[in-house]
Amino acid sequence: MGTVIQDETMKLVIMRHCDAQSGTDDYTRQLTTRGRQDADRMAALLSGCGWDIRHIQHSPLHRTTETAEIIQAHLNKKNITVEREPAAALAPGLDVDDAMDILTDAGNSECRLWIFHAPDVARMGAYLTGLPESAFYFPPGTMLALNLPLPHPRHRSMLIWHMQPDYLSGSKS
């Protein structure tokens, strides 16, 4: 009888940044009041899910940085240190393969959060699960949690949950 080899796995949460002000300079747009409230709600969801998220990577644009800072502060209250860093590979118009290179140092059972932009978040969800992009609706602040087999998660990742801020208590539709 042959030996069954199990892939190592990790959890990856991909998130669209929270609601941001409109403006002509796409790089400096800030979160709205609602965006900051939604970031707090989504941070509470992550904090309560029991996952040990220690690394947040985000697009270098201001609205993703601001979303990441709010979530990082919330997670740090659990007496763990959460590293946060901008990743050029998560900038608007990302190349999926370049973004996946960020995970080359990911370890078994690790959990990371990526914060970036539409339509790239839906494209990444499709790439990882093999589902069509149209299967994923990503209004601002939405998260998609996945279990990724390493080192080759393309079309093999399992969807764990897909959550929008509007579905959480305290949200204003």
Residue pairs with C-beta under 8 A, 6 or more apart in sequence:
7 149
7 150
7 152
8 107
8 108
8 109
8 149
8 150
8 151
9 108
9 109
9 147
9 148
9 149
9 150
10 103
10 106
10 107
10 108
10 109
10 110
10 111
10 112
10 147
10 148
10 150
11 51
11 110
11 111
11 112
11 145
11 146
11 147
11 148
11 160
12 103
12 111
12 112
12 113
12 114
12 128
12 145
12 146
12 148
12 157
13 46
13 53
13 111
13 112
13 113
13 114
13 143
13 144
13 145
13 146
14 114
14 116
14 121
14 124
14 125
14 143
14 144
14 146
15 42
15 67
15 113
15 114
15 115
15 116
15 121
15 141
15 142
15 143
15 144
16 115
16 116
16 117
16 118
16 121
16 138
16 139
16 140
16 141
16 142
17 31
17 35
17 58
17 59
17 61
17 63
17 64
17 66
17 67
17 115
17 116
17 117
17 140
17 141
18 31
18 34
18 35
18 36
18 38
18 39
18 42
18 63
18 66
18 67
18 70
18 140
18 141
18 165
19 31
19 32
19 34
19 35
19 38
19 140
19 141
20 29
20 30
20 31
20 32
20 35
20 63
20 140
21 29
21 30
21 31
21 32
22 29
23 29
26 61
26 92
27 60
27 61
27 62
28 62
29 61
29 62
29 63
30 62
30 63
30 66
31 39
31 63
31 66
31 67
34 172
35 63
35 66
35 67
35 140
35 141
36 66
36 70
37 170
37 171
37 172
38 140
38 141
38 165
38 171
39 66
39 67
39 70
39 71
39 141
40 70
40 74
41 141
41 165
41 168
41 170
41 171
42 71
42 141
42 143
42 163
42 165
42 168
43 70
43 71
43 73
43 74
43 75
44 74
44 168
45 143
45 163
45 168
46 53
46 71
46 74
46 75
46 113
46 143
47 74
47 75
47 77
47 78
49 145
51 111
52 80
52 111
53 75
53 82
53 111
53 112
53 113
54 80
54 81
54 82
54 83
54 110
54 111
54 112
55 82
55 83
55 84
55 85
55 110
55 112
55 113
56 68
56 71
56 72
56 82
56 83
56 84
56 85
56 112
56 113
56 114
56 115
57 84
57 85
57 86
57 87
57 90
57 102
57 112
57 113
57 114
57 115
58 64
58 65
58 67
58 68
58 84
58 85
58 86
58 87
58 90
58 114
58 115
58 116
59 65
59 86
59 87
59 90
59 91
59 92
59 115
59 116
59 117
60 86
60 87
60 88
60 90
60 91
61 91
61 92
61 117
64 86
64 90
64 115
64 116
64 117
65 86
67 115
67 141
68 84
68 113
68 115
69 84
71 113
71 115
72 82
72 84
75 82
76 82
87 99
87 102
87 114
89 95
89 98
89 99
89 101
89 102
90 99
90 102
90 114
90 115
90 116
90 120
91 116
91 117
92 116
92 117
92 120
93 120
94 116
94 120
94 123
94 124
96 123
96 124
96 127
99 114
99 124
100 153
100 154
102 114
103 112
103 148
103 150
103 153
106 112
106 150
108 150
114 124
116 124
118 138
119 133
119 138
121 136
121 138
121 142
121 144
122 133
122 134
122 136
122 137
122 138
123 133
125 131
125 133
125 135
125 136
125 144
125 146
125 159
126 132
126 133
126 135
126 136
127 154
127 155
128 146
128 148
128 153
128 154
128 155
128 156
128 157
129 135
129 146
129 155
129 157
129 158
129 159
130 154
130 155
130 156
131 159
136 144
136 162
137 164
138 144
139 164
139 165
139 166
140 165
141 164
141 165
142 162
142 163
142 164
142 165
143 161
143 162
143 163
144 159
144 161
144 162
145 159
145 160
145 161
145 162
145 163
146 153
146 157
146 158
146 159
146 160
147 157
147 158
147 160
148 156
148 157
149 156
149 157
165 171
166 173
